[in-house]
Amino acid sequence: MAGDEGILSAVEAAFPEGAHTAVLGDPSPRSRYRKVALSLKGDGSYMAEKLSATQAFHASLTRAEAISLAAEALGGDFRSLNCWTDSRENSLRVSSKGKLLANSRPSRTPPKPSLGHDRAKSRLLPEGAAIPPLVDMGIYTRSGEVVNSMRGKLAQVNRFLEIVADEVDKLPLDRPLRVIDFGCGKSYLTFALYYFLTEVRGREASMVGLDLKRDVVDRCNEAAAKYGYSGLSFEAGDIGGYGAEGGVDAVISLHACDTATDYALRRSVELGAKLIFCAPCCQHELNPQLRSEALSPLLRHGALRERFASLATDALRATLLEAVGYRAQILDFVDFGHTPKNLMIRAAKRGIGSARRAEAHAEAMAMCEALSLRPKLLELLREGGLIGGSDTMIGGDAND
């Protein structure tokens, strides 16, 4: 990688006068913070917000101090820097081989600056832009204003984009993103994601929505043509038979019912998806299987048993994904007051070595034994040769 002077020069070029927002992301394992955001204030200084897993720390910096902070952090605690002006987005990224990569592109809808405690995550899709699919959904008016009664729905859309963007922004910039939506349905979030990737982030994207219903697919293709979304198409077909030439960057599966989620996860792993975003809907499979003398006070109550079964299902799914080489998280997707089905599994194919894979496999087996469970995903992964028996893992290290 370029020396300290080279990094400083690159950051100065990427962080011009008038840049209103800069974000350091893709933290290294040793980093204390998961993200650092720099936001221009009215007096010309910058508010630095350092976000750890549980806290936010703030400091006021001059532009020179902000540049110095970014240059010192890039290649150390963080591997990427994105800076926005009113018209452009400039990015720097440190490759796995230590090479500094720079990119600059128009920013048609740049993020608005965030001022300390006044952060607003809903600004991923700011007001003032009449986003075609969201206009048709009734979230925006044709003049770009948010319909008051739909602000909750917009918050859900933005939360989804936030979860996806945190990982997608780490993917290579030198080629189109390849995304599949399994069980796309009416594809509201698919259209929003395509807009976000291409119009807000300025990325090329090749996206496919797959659904069993031909009439749904036809309507979605008509809408994509209406919006001029040339990189977005929809196909009728079954998840299990879908092939993807050239590989897949990200797979989305939202609200697939019961074990349909497991089939989507299995196919995502088979396709070698770098990222998986899965929001399960109902999880009925494990409820009748649950057996535990120690937990009988919990399991005898139907409402508690159902909720526990849902949590156990997704805990096993995340752990089994780690067993086949993914770093998995379970995140709040929408507000619990809107729906109790408010969780999303986000999995990234990196950073899981053989030891953690074996540990995750053992954890899943122990949980299954303790609760007398036979999860569909385990069965599907074994059928596909993606995971071994009770003490044998198949395949190499995820980092190979």
C-alpha positions, 0 to 999 in steps of 0.5 A: 500500500502507498506510504503515509504521505500517499494515503494523506494525498489520496484522502485530501483529494477524496475529501475536497472543500465543501464535502458535507459527509464522509464515512469510514467503514469496513472496520478491521477486527481490531478496530474499537469502532464499527463506523466513523461519520464526519458531518459538515456543520454550519461553521465549516467544522466537522462533527465526528461521530465514532460508533462502537457496538453500544455507544456513540462518541462525538468530537468537533474537528477542523477540516484538516483534523478530519482529513488527518483522522481519515488518513490515519484510520484508512488501512489501519482500523478501517479499509474504506472511506466514502466522501460526498459533495453536493454532486459527487461521491469519492471513495477510497478502499484498501484491497486485501493486498494492501493496494489503495483503490480510488473511485469517483462518480456522480451522486444524484441523491447524496446523503444529507449531513448528519449532525451528532445526535440529530442523525436520521437513518431515513435519509438513505432515501431523502425527501425531495426525489420522486422515486418512481416505485415508492410513488406507486407504493404511495410512500412519496407524492409525485413532487417527492414529498413523503406521505405522512401516513406512510412514514412508518413504511418508509422507515422500514424500507430505509432500515432494509437498505441500511442493513444491505448497504452496510455489507454491499458497500464492501463489494468490489467497485469494478463490476456490476453487482449481481443480486437475486431475490428469491420469492420476490412477490410484488417486489416493493423492496427489490425496486427500492434496492435497485434504485438505491444501488444505481441512483444513490450509490451509483453502482451498476447492478444486475438484479433478478427477482424469482417467483413461482407466480407468472402473473406477478412476474409479468407485472414486475417486468412491466414495472421495471420497463416503466421505470427504465430499470434495465438491469432489473428483471423477473423470472418465473421459476423454482428456487431449487432449480435456479442457476446463476452464471458468473456467481452471485454477490447477494441473495435476498429472501424476504418473508418466505413461509416456514421451510421455504426460507431453508430452501432459499438459504440452501440454494444461496450457499450452493450458489456461493452467494457472498451475502445473504439477507433473509427475513423469515416469515412464519416458523412452524416446523420446530414447534411440534418437535420441541422437547425439554424437561428443563424448559417445560414451564416455558413450553407448556404455554402456547404463546411462549412455545411459539415465540421460542420455536421461532427464535430457536429456528433462526438461531439454528439457521444463523449457526448453521450458516456459520458452520458452512463459512458465513459470518451471520448476524440476526438484526431487528428489521422492522419495529416490533410494534408493527409485527413480531416477525421483525428479524433479519438474518444477514450473512457474509461469506468471509472471516470464518475459519475452520475452527469457528466452522467446526465450533458452530457445527457442534453448537448446532448439534448440541442445541438440536440434541437438547431440544429434540430438533431436526431442522430442515436447513440441516437436512438440506445442507447435508443432502447437498454435501454442504455440511457433514454428519455430527462431527465431520465438516465437508469443504475447505476453509471459508478464507481459502 
